[in-house]
Amino acid sequence: METIQFESLMPRLSTVETDLAVIRRDLRTAISAARARATAEAPAEMAESTEPVATRSQPYEPPPVADTPVPRAAMTGGDVEALLAGRWLHIVGLLLVFLGAAFFLKVAFDHDWITPVLRVALGLVAGTVAIVYAQRLANRGQLYFSEGITALGIGIEFLSLYASNALFHLASPALALAGMVAVNAVIASLAWRRHSQRLGILAAIGGFLAPMLAGTQSVDQWMLAGYIGMLDVGLLLLAELIDSRIIASIALGGTIVYMVGTISHAQSLDDVQRAIIYAALYATFAFAGWIVTKVRGSLDPFRSIVGAVALGGLLGGLEVSLAPEHRALLAPILLGLTIAHLGAAIVLKSRYHAWLAVVALTFAIPAAFDRTVFVNVAWAAEAVVLTIAGLRFGDDVLKIAGLGLLALDVACDAFSYTNYASIHPILNERFAACAAAFVATYAIARAIDLGGTAEYDEMLVRTLRTAGHAIALLTLSAEAWNAASYYGGASQASSAALSIVWAIFAALLIGRGLYKRDSFMRWEGLGLIILTAAKVLLFDLSFLDLGYRVISAVLVGVALIGVSYAYQRRLPSQESQS
């Protein structure tokens, strides 16, 4: 027995010796450096001082040495053993005990060894004993083990209350729900007292499972909405008290699931009642975020993200539940929220409400317009306004929101590109949407170039301009191909038109790059015109008819000569001036 204990202490002794060696090395280095610094400074002090040496003799105190990080020792066999035996065996053991108890109860129930009343009482007592015993373990310092036992006790309590209603019909759904709420309240209070995020997560999950297990999610939707609202308030308060974003995220996710999955399909509610419930649940998150912001005195973007996702849940619930004849209510509701948040932002001087007003307006645009082109143009304009506002007021969130909305607009243009009705070249919805995206991209790049102060703004301006060039080139290429087909031309005419558009666009890029002395833009044009020349030489002159070969070769050749002439005339003068 003594030999076994001695062997178990060897890994720990090895770790202690390693730490002591590191400490000794750091102390020797610090003392040597302090002595060298004192020796170098002593002659200068003696030369400048006129006092007797005896009056200046003081015991030397080396300067404080900054703490040096001690490298973490490698995991030893004892550490692996502690992790395996202390945690994983604990989790597996709890699971086996829970499953064994469940199977034993099943056998007992099948053979009528225990009456239904006694079964429920036995489960409630066992769960209570497990939770109480877990707190004694926590008081002894065994927090991880205690929280596992607490989770086991919660599971037993919930199963017992579920069985009392669904299986044995001993308790009404309301009584079973009340019991589960009481259990959750106890767990939430323990999470607050112990500042435990794991217990808070258990309380959050249990709070949203309670209506389903008690069978009350389809009884009274107003009661369910009130329960969800109060649960959200409690969970958001708990999340702030123990500083947990996970609990706030669970509250948001559970609320959206009930909004979209249960309340939206309730036959007892009409569209107006659903809209009221959705707005009330959204207001819970929006108002809670504002209250926390005022109390803490700081604005956390995470709270605005929670509010934005809650607003998305409101929109999703309305989209699913509103009847076709009432879909027109969606845009006024979102516009009303936009105005309300904007008014609150002005009166209360709250950036939090300004951010939520932006989100509401972004959602209101697709709800207000049926045509895709109107949505894309409106989003492009909003992206420009948000970016300029972010630069003007020094709000990075608005700036990032503008850039994100621009990316969303460009992505929507790309995905819906083939869905546009292209009746006439240039004069069509597809060209209008892409032109709006190009103008917005260049306007945002210009605004950041003039007012941006961040380190990454220069690279961002270059990226935006390159993206704008790509949008313009793809749009003009598609319109050139469409124009040749629209006016009765064959695919060969479209291919020749494509070469001509590329050459002209490359020449414009190079010309602007020379005028602005922008080497990056010049290289963009050079790359495109080299690609165009390769296309003419390898494809057009081999596969097009003679007439299209002549047009493509001559026009592209003229563009190449013009670019070469501009380089020979303009670039040397720029180099001499610089």
LONU-135083 format. One line per 2 residues: number of its first residue (from 0); their letters; for each residue x, y, z of C-alpha. Coordinates in pm, whole numbers, plus 50000, padded with zeros to 5 digits. Example, Ala and Ser with C-alpha at 12.3 -4.5 7.8 and 13.67 -1.06 7.14 Angstrom:
LONU-135083
0> as> 51230:49550:50780 ~ 51367:49894:50714 .
***
This chain:
LONU-135083
0> me> 50000:50000:50000 ~ 50284:50240:50088 .
2> ti> 50459:50150:49763 ~ 50148:50237:49562 .
4> qf> 50112:50574:49739 ~ 50481:50649:49683 .
6> es> 50454:50573:49311 ~ 50149:50798:49281 .
8> lm> 50349:51087:49433 ~ 50641:51057:49188 .
10> pr> 50474:51247:48896 ~ 50379:51531:49130 .
12> ls> 50733:51553:49271 ~ 50869:51565:48916 .
14> tv> 50639:51857:48834 ~ 50741:52045:49152 .
16> et> 51111:51999:49070 ~ 51055:52135:48716 .
18> dl> 50879:52444:48852 ~ 51154:52508:49110 .
20> av> 51422:52485:48841 ~ 51242:52744:48630 .
22> ir> 51204:52978:48931 ~ 51575:52947:49020 .
24> rd> 51679:53025:48661 ~ 51457:53335:48647 .
26> lr> 51587:53462:48982 ~ 51952:53422:48875 .
28> ta> 51884:53611:48551 ~ 51704:53895:48733 .
30> is> 51976:53935:48999 ~ 52256:53933:48742 .
32> aa> 52081:54201:48535 ~ 52019:54417:48844 .
34> ra> 52383:54394:48953 ~ 52510:54484:48607 .
36> ra> 52277:54786:48589 ~ 52382:54903:48938 .
38> ta> 52754:54872:48849 ~ 52706:55078:48532 .
40> ea> 52514:55356:48709 ~ 52739:55387:49019 .
42> pa> 53032:55588:48864 ~ 52798:55847:48714 .
44> em> 52625:55901:49045 ~ 52960:55940:49226 .
46> ae> 53081:56199:48976 ~ 52769:56413:48997 .
48> st> 52725:56400:49375 ~ 52906:56638:49618 .
50> ep> 52782:56470:49934 ~ 53002:56252:50149 .
52> va> 52994:55890:50065 ~ 52894:55799:50417 .
54> tr> 52574:56000:50394 ~ 52471:55828:50072 .
56> sq> 52542:55476:50172 ~ 52212:55297:50166 .
58> py> 52139:54929:50146 ~ 52093:54835:49782 .
60> ep> 51747:54731:49681 ~ 51723:54577:49336 .
62> pp> 51445:54713:49117 ~ 51129:54510:49094 .
64> va> 51145:54243:48828 ~ 50842:54178:48612 .
66> dt> 50684:53841:48648 ~ 50801:53610:48373 .
68> pv> 50554:53353:48249 ~ 50641:53007:48364 .
70> pr> 50598:52750:48088 ~ 50319:52509:48152 .
72> aa> 50444:52168:48242 ~ 50360:51886:48005 .
74> mt> 50070:51664:48104 ~ 50202:51372:48303 .
76> gg> 50057:51034:48363 ~ 49909:51157:48690 .
78> dv> 49726:51441:48514 ~ 49578:51203:48258 .
80> ea> 49475:50973:48537 ~ 49310:51260:48728 .
82> ll> 49123:51378:48417 ~ 49005:51028:48332 .
84> ag> 48906:50924:48683 ~ 48794:51263:48812 .
86> rw> 48578:51385:48526 ~ 48497:51131:48256 .
88> lh> 48424:50846:48494 ~ 48203:51089:48686 .
90> iv> 48000:51175:48375 ~ 47969:50813:48261 .
92> gl> 47879:50705:48614 ~ 47599:50962:48637 .
94> ll> 47463:50849:48302 ~ 47471:50483:48404 .
96> vf> 47301:50554:48737 ~ 47031:50754:48560 .
98> lg> 46973:50480:48301 ~ 46983:50206:48564 .
100> aa> 46728:50388:48778 ~ 46507:50440:48471 .
102> ff> 46521:50071:48380 ~ 46453:49968:48738 .
104> lk> 46151:50192:48753 ~ 46028:50050:48423 .
106> va> 46051:49696:48560 ~ 45879:49806:48879 .
108> fd> 45604:49980:48686 ~ 45550:49687:48452 .
110> hd> 45503:49448:48744 ~ 45296:49695:48952 .
112> wi> 45541:49679:49241 ~ 45488:50050:49310 .
114> tp> 45162:50244:49282 ~ 45154:50552:49054 .
116> vl> 45132:50794:49348 ~ 45430:50629:49515 .
118> rv> 45624:50631:49188 ~ 45587:51007:49147 .
120> al> 45660:51073:49514 ~ 45967:50850:49503 .
122> gl> 46099:51037:49200 ~ 46041:51378:49355 .
124> va> 46210:51277:49677 ~ 46506:51123:49494 .
126> gt> 46553:51434:49282 ~ 46532:51662:49586 .
128> va> 46784:51451:49779 ~ 47024:51460:49482 .
130> iv> 47003:51841:49455 ~ 47048:51891:49832 .
132> ya> 47339:51647:49846 ~ 47497:51824:49549 .
134> qr> 47500:52152:49742 ~ 47682:51986:50032 .
136> la> 47944:51869:49784 ~ 47971:52224:49648 .
138> nr> 48027:52360:49998 ~ 48320:52118:50030 .
140> gq> 48476:52257:49711 ~ 48376:51974:49474 .
142> ly> 48198:52208:49231 ~ 48228:52001:48914 .
144> fs> 48100:51686:49085 ~ 47825:51889:49253 .
146> eg> 47694:52031:48926 ~ 47675:51685:48772 .
148> it> 47468:51557:49066 ~ 47248:51867:49035 .
150> al> 47183:51791:48668 ~ 47088:51436:48763 .
152> gi> 46847:51564:49027 ~ 46685:51805:48778 .
154> gi> 46634:51523:48530 ~ 46467:51304:48792 .
156> ef> 46240:51588:48906 ~ 46130:51671:48552 .
158> ls> 46067:51307:48462 ~ 45858:51261:48775 .
160> ly> 45648:51572:48706 ~ 45607:51470:48342 .
162> as> 45488:51123:48447 ~ 45243:51269:48699 .
164> na> 45061:51446:48417 ~ 45117:51258:48090 .
166> lf> 45130:50898:48217 ~ 44932:50875:48540 .
168> hl> 44704:51181:48512 ~ 44760:51262:48877 .
170> as> 44832:51630:48821 ~ 44693:51885:48579 .
172> pa> 44922:52040:48314 ~ 44923:52367:48507 .
174> la> 45028:52192:48830 ~ 45304:51998:48652 .
176> la> 45426:52321:48494 ~ 45423:52495:48831 .
178> gm> 45639:52219:48977 ~ 45891:52245:48694 .
180> va> 45900:52623:48730 ~ 45976:52583:49101 .
182> vn> 46263:52346:49025 ~ 46400:52589:48766 .
184> av> 46373:52879:49011 ~ 46582:52685:49265 .
186> ia> 46847:52602:49004 ~ 46857:52964:48881 .
188> sl> 46907:53089:49236 ~ 47190:52840:49287 .
190> aw> 47346:52955:48959 ~ 47335:53314:49080 .
192> rr> 47473:53235:49426 ~ 47759:53025:49290 .
194> hs> 47812:53235:48975 ~ 47784:52913:48777 .
196> qr> 47720:52934:48404 ~ 47659:52558:48378 .
198> lg> 47375:52571:48630 ~ 47235:52876:48451 .
200> il> 47235:52684:48123 ~ 47047:52399:48291 .
202> aa> 46788:52645:48421 ~ 46747:52803:48075 .
204> ig> 46703:52470:47897 ~ 46466:52344:48165 .
206> gf> 46260:52662:48144 ~ 46190:52615:47773 .
208> la> 46133:52237:47805 ~ 45882:52279:48087 .
210> pm> 45576:52377:47873 ~ 45641:52088:47634 .
212> la> 45681:51830:47910 ~ 45382:51964:48103 .
214> gt> 45166:51966:47789 ~ 45074:52334:47819 .
216> qs> 45227:52461:47494 ~ 44897:52418:47307 .
218> vd> 44643:52496:47583 ~ 44636:52876:47604 .
220> qw> 44865:53072:47375 ~ 44831:53393:47576 .
222> ml> 44938:53209:47890 ~ 45225:53052:47698 .
224> ag> 45336:53392:47565 ~ 45324:53539:47915 .
226> yi> 45528:53249:48050 ~ 45790:53287:47774 .
228> gm> 45809:53662:47836 ~ 45864:53621:48211 .
230> ld> 46115:53344:48148 ~ 46308:53569:47910 .
232> vg> 46319:53848:48166 ~ 46451:53611:48432 .
234> ll> 46710:53452:48203 ~ 46835:53786:48073 .
236> ll> 46869:53910:48431 ~ 47055:53594:48529 .
238> ae> 47280:53627:48224 ~ 47380:53978:48331 .
240> li> 47430:53881:48695 ~ 47672:53601:48613 .
242> ds> 47802:53761:48289 ~ 47698:53481:48054 .
244> ri> 47624:53535:47687 ~ 47535:53170:47638 .
246> ia> 47228:53199:47862 ~ 47107:53509:47671 .
248> si> 47155:53321:47343 ~ 46955:53024:47474 .
250> al> 46675:53259:47581 ~ 46668:53416:47235 .
252> gg> 46679:53083:47053 ~ 46407:52926:47267 .
254> ti> 46181:53226:47220 ~ 46220:53217:46841 .
256> vy> 46146:52843:46836 ~ 45819:52900:47024 .
258> mv> 45731:53200:46806 ~ 45784:53021:46476 .
260> gt> 45698:52666:46580 ~ 45404:52697:46819 .
262> is> 45244:53042:46834 ~ 45249:53091:46456 .
264> ha> 45037:52776:46404 ~ 44791:52828:46689 .
266> qs> 44435:52815:46556 ~ 44298:53012:46851 .
268> ld> 44483:53330:46753 ~ 44415:53564:46465 .
270> dv> 44680:53762:46281 ~ 44647:54074:46494 .
272> qr> 44681:53875:46817 ~ 44991:53697:46685 .
274> ai> 45144:54029:46586 ~ 45081:54164:46937 .
276> iy> 45246:53860:47097 ~ 45547:53877:46866 .
278> aa> 45591:54249:46927 ~ 45569:54198:47305 .
280> ly> 45832:53922:47302 ~ 46060:54131:47082 .
282> at> 46011:54432:47311 ~ 46129:54216:47602 .
284> fa> 46473:54172:47446 ~ 46494:54526:47310 .
286> fa> 46394:54690:47640 ~ 46614:54458:47847 .
288> gw> 46916:54540:47632 ~ 46855:54912:47673 .
290> iv> 46810:54885:48052 ~ 47134:54688:48088 .
292> tk> 47315:54941:47870 ~ 47197:55229:48089 .
294> vr> 47281:55050:48415 ~ 47627:54938:48307 .
296> gs> 47706:55265:48132 ~ 47865:55087:47836 .
298> ld> 47732:54967:47502 ~ 47802:54605:47417 .
300> pf> 47745:54518:47049 ~ 47638:54169:47160 .
302> rs> 47318:54311:47308 ~ 47240:54479:46977 .
304> iv> 47303:54150:46799 ~ 47057:53982:47035 .
306> ga> 46802:54254:46962 ~ 46861:54221:46587 .
308> va> 46813:53843:46596 ~ 46498:53891:46805 .
310> lg> 46371:54130:46539 ~ 46452:53865:46280 .
312> gl> 46245:53618:46483 ~ 45958:53867:46483 .
314> lg> 45981:53895:46105 ~ 46003:53517:46064 .
316> gl> 45703:53458:46286 ~ 45495:53712:46098 .
318> ev> 45603:53569:45762 ~ 45495:53220:45867 .
320> sl> 45170:53308:46042 ~ 45019:53602:45853 .
322> ap> 44747:53515:45604 ~ 44804:53631:45244 .
324> eh> 44542:53904:45276 ~ 44723:54042:45582 .
326> ra> 45079:54037:45446 ~ 45047:54408:45378 .
328> ll> 45061:54463:45756 ~ 45421:54343:45772 .
330> ap> 45577:54654:45618 ~ 45384:54903:45838 .
332> il> 45475:54705:46151 ~ 45846:54709:46068 .
334> lg> 45836:55074:45962 ~ 45660:55156:46290 .
336> lt> 45938:54979:46480 ~ 46194:55175:46278 .
338> ia> 46032:55505:46368 ~ 45991:55404:46734 .
340> hl> 46357:55306:46771 ~ 46472:55614:46583 .
342> ga> 46264:55836:46810 ~ 46404:55662:47117 .
344> ai> 46756:55705:46981 ~ 46701:56081:46940 .
346> vl> 46522:56141:47272 ~ 46738:55911:47484 .
348> ks> 47058:55972:47284 ~ 47095:55595:47259 .
350> ry> 47311:55431:46996 ~ 47152:55100:47095 .
352> ha> 46814:55213:46961 ~ 46981:55361:46653 .
354> wl> 47128:55022:46571 ~ 46792:54849:46615 .
356> av> 46628:55114:46395 ~ 46876:55023:46122 .
358> va> 46792:54655:46154 ~ 46417:54723:46144 .
360> lt> 46454:54940:45833 ~ 46663:54673:45662 .
362> fa> 46389:54415:45723 ~ 46116:54660:45624 .
364> ip> 46258:54715:45274 ~ 46189:54363:45137 .
366> aa> 45853:54364:45316 ~ 45752:54689:45146 .
368> fd> 45861:54606:44789 ~ 45756:54313:44578 .
370> rt> 46002:54376:44294 ~ 46356:54252:44351 .
372> vf> 46509:54551:44176 ~ 46349:54793:44422 .
374> vn> 46479:54593:44718 ~ 46834:54585:44581 .
376> va> 46840:54954:44494 ~ 46702:55048:44837 .
378> wa> 46958:54828:45014 ~ 47238:54986:44811 .
380> ae> 47124:55334:44909 ~ 47092:55232:45276 .
382> av> 47442:55083:45271 ~ 47585:55416:45154 .
384> vl> 47395:55611:45421 ~ 47502:55373:45700 .
386> ti> 47868:55384:45603 ~ 47875:55765:45581 .
388> ag> 47693:55790:45916 ~ 47942:55552:46075 .
390> lr> 48232:55762:45948 ~ 48064:56087:46048 .
392> fg> 47982:55985:46406 ~ 48276:55751:46464 .
394> dd> 48049:55448:46501 ~ 48224:55136:46374 .
396> vl> 47907:54931:46412 ~ 47721:55147:46160 .
398> ki> 48019:55138:45928 ~ 48041:54759:45945 .
400> ag> 47663:54735:45903 ~ 47686:54943:45585 .
402> lg> 47960:54722:45444 ~ 47767:54408:45539 .
404> ll> 47451:54539:45376 ~ 47647:54621:45060 .
406> al> 47779:54264:45055 ~ 47423:54136:45102 .
408> dv> 47302:54353:44816 ~ 47575:54228:44581 .
410> ac> 47505:53867:44681 ~ 47133:53912:44613 .
412> da> 47216:54062:44273 ~ 47431:53760:44194 .
414> fs> 47176:53499:44308 ~ 46882:53666:44135 .
416> yt> 47075:53760:43822 ~ 46902:53510:43596 .
418> ny> 46557:53584:43739 ~ 46541:53937:43604 .
420> as> 46323:53994:43301 ~ 46565:54125:43039 .
422> ih> 46332:54275:42779 ~ 46564:54539:42637 .
424> pi> 46942:54580:42661 ~ 47055:54834:42921 .
426> ln> 46696:54947:42989 ~ 46606:54657:43222 .
428> er> 46580:54577:43590 ~ 46896:54367:43598 .
430> fa> 47111:54654:43475 ~ 46944:54897:43717 .
432> ac> 47012:54675:44019 ~ 47374:54612:43921 .
434> aa> 47430:54980:43841 ~ 47301:55070:44189 .
436> af> 47543:54819:44344 ~ 47833:54966:44143 .
438> va> 47746:55325:44240 ~ 47708:55226:44606 .
440> ty> 48042:55042:44605 ~ 48227:55338:44457 .
442> ai> 48047:55588:44683 ~ 48140:55390:44995 .
444> ar> 48500:55359:44875 ~ 48512:55734:44819 .
446> ai> 48363:55808:45163 ~ 48612:55581:45339 .
448> dl> 48897:55728:45137 ~ 48804:56078:45254 .
450> gg> 48700:56009:45613 ~ 48846:55673:45715 .
452> ta> 49098:55667:45999 ~ 49141:55295:46065 .
454> ey> 49460:55114:45969 ~ 49278:54880:45732 .
456> de> 49087:55157:45548 ~ 49343:55193:45268 .
458> ml> 49321:54823:45185 ~ 48942:54839:45221 .
460> vr> 48918:55125:44969 ~ 49127:54931:44719 .
462> tl> 48916:54619:44769 ~ 48592:54811:44722 .
464> rt> 48714:54974:44403 ~ 48824:54641:44264 .
466> ag> 48484:54494:44352 ~ 48315:54788:44179 .
468> ha> 48522:54729:43866 ~ 48426:54360:43871 .
470> ia> 48055:54445:43907 ~ 48072:54693:43622 .
472> ll> 48263:54456:43393 ~ 48030:54162:43454 .
474> tl> 47723:54382:43407 ~ 47846:54537:43081 .
476> sa> 47955:54195:42954 ~ 47610:54049:43019 .
478> ea> 47440:54346:42854 ~ 47669:54329:42550 .
480> wn> 47594:53959:42508 ~ 47222:54028:42553 .
482> aa> 47228:54317:42305 ~ 47379:54101:42031 .
484> sy> 47115:53834:42088 ~ 46833:54086:42121 .
486> yg> 46903:54245:41784 ~ 46911:53913:41603 .
488> ga> 47282:53842:41614 ~ 47429:53494:41651 .
490> sq> 47651:53375:41932 ~ 47953:53479:41726 .
492> as> 47834:53839:41736 ~ 47797:53813:42114 .
494> sa> 48152:53681:42145 ~ 48291:53967:41934 .
496> al> 48091:54221:42135 ~ 48236:54070:42453 .
498> si> 48593:54125:42327 ~ 48517:54484:42234 .
500> vw> 48362:54563:42574 ~ 48657:54410:42757 .
502> ai> 48907:54610:42551 ~ 48723:54938:42606 .
504> fa> 48685:54873:42979 ~ 49054:54785:43014 .
506> al> 49150:55102:42827 ~ 48934:55310:43062 .
508> li> 49095:55150:43368 ~ 49443:55215:43236 .
510> gr> 49357:55571:43138 ~ 49212:55648:43481 .
512> gl> 49508:55481:43649 ~ 49746:55701:43453 .
514> yk> 49548:56014:43531 ~ 49519:55933:43905 .
516> rd> 49871:55788:43922 ~ 49721:55466:44059 .
518> sf> 49948:55174:43974 ~ 49705:54919:44115 .
520> mr> 49428:55032:43879 ~ 49670:55031:43589 .
522> we> 49762:54671:43663 ~ 49394:54580:43672 .
524> gl> 49355:54726:43322 ~ 49672:54559:43198 .
526> gl> 49557:54220:43323 ~ 49219:54260:43155 .
528> ii> 49360:54379:42822 ~ 49612:54092:42816 .
530> lt> 49321:53853:42876 ~ 49127:54021:42595 .
532> aa> 49419:53993:42350 ~ 49458:53624:42439 .
534> kv> 49086:53566:42376 ~ 49103:53736:42034 .
536> ll> 49416:53546:41928 ~ 49315:53203:42055 .
538> fd> 48937:53204:42013 ~ 48800:53484:41796 .
540> ls> 49047:53444:41507 ~ 48996:53068:41509 .
542> fl> 48622:53017:41551 ~ 48440:53335:41442 .
544> dl> 48325:53415:41090 ~ 48546:53636:40877 .
546> gy> 48347:53955:40936 ~ 48347:53912:41314 .
548> rv> 48719:53828:41305 ~ 48788:54157:41131 .
550> is> 48577:54360:41374 ~ 48720:54192:41682 .
552> av> 49083:54206:41570 ~ 49074:54564:41443 .
554> lv> 48893:54717:41740 ~ 49092:54531:42001 .
556> gv> 49413:54609:41814 ~ 49327:54979:41809 .
558> al> 49265:54964:42184 ~ 49604:54801:42239 .
560> ig> 49781:55064:42029 ~ 49600:55343:42215 .
562> vs> 49699:55199:42551 ~ 50060:55165:42440 .
564> ya> 50065:55524:42314 ~ 49918:55650:42642 .
566> yq> 50183:55466:42840 ~ 50467:55599:42628 .
568> rr> 50345:55957:42655 ~ 50198:55979:43004 .
570> lp> 50401:55748:43224 ~ 50749:55901:43162 .
572> sq> 50615:56250:43244 ~ 50470:56120:43570 .
574> es> 50799:55956:43663 ~ 50993:56275:43588 .
576> qs> 50752:56483:43800 ~ 50777:56245:44090 .
***
